[in-house]
């Protein structure tokens, strides 16, 4: 059995936090970009907030 520390990790595209491989993502690991449903929903929010601050 693998330990959680041995599993592959990648950074979330929205928040930048690292997240680990999950069994349900085994077939689509290369396509997974977000650590959670919340980050997936908020994916464009960060860019919009930065544009608003720049204006």
VENHU-V225410 format. One record per residue. RES is the residue in one small letter. PSI is psi as a letter, one per 20 degrees, with the letter a starting at -180 (* if undefined). Layout:
# VENHU-V225410
res = [RES;RES]
psi = [PSI;PSI]
This chain:
# VENHU-V225410
res = [x;x;x;x;x;x;x;x;x;x;x;x;x;x;x;x;x;x;x;x;x;x;x;x;x;x;x;x;x;x;x;x;x;x;x;x;x;x;x;x;x;x;x;x;x;x;x;x;x;x;x;x;x;x;x]
psi = [q;q;q;h;i;i;q;q;q;q;q;p;h;g;i;i;q;q;q;q;q;q;h;i;j;g;i;k;h;h;i;p;h;q;h;r;h;g;h;g;h;j;h;i;g;g;g;h;h;h;h;h;h;h;*]
